[in-house]
Amino acid sequence: MIRIDAVWLAVEPVDMRAGTEAALARAVNVFGAAHPHHAYLFANRRANRMKVLVHDGIGVWLAARRLNSGKFVWPKDAGTTLTLTRSQLDALVLGLPWHRIGEAGIIKLL
């Protein structure tokens, strides 16, 4: 698999028609740069689709995920960006409430 050392989430919605180059430009605009081994997450306005851009040190990967029912737990008023842990990323892509998962997967909030 692709090594991911840091996960960044963009709060503002993005047009899901964006391809690799547009997603890379969005990552640079929102986060200031696209660093190697970092993942950049974007969602559409309804939060039922998500794109993940990963810079692997050589090139970029763009993955898309769509939930058939429900939506991703996406922050609305948390500034422009957030950082996530790997456990939070794993929960987010499944549509689970990732913001409730602390270090080592421990649930701290109910």
Secondary structure, DSSP 4 states (H G I P E B T S, - for coil): ----SEEEEE-S---TT--HHHHHHHHHHHHSS--TTEEEEEE-TTSSEEEEEEE-SSSEEEEEEE-SSS-----SSS-SEEEE-HHHHHHHHTT--GGGB-GGG-B---
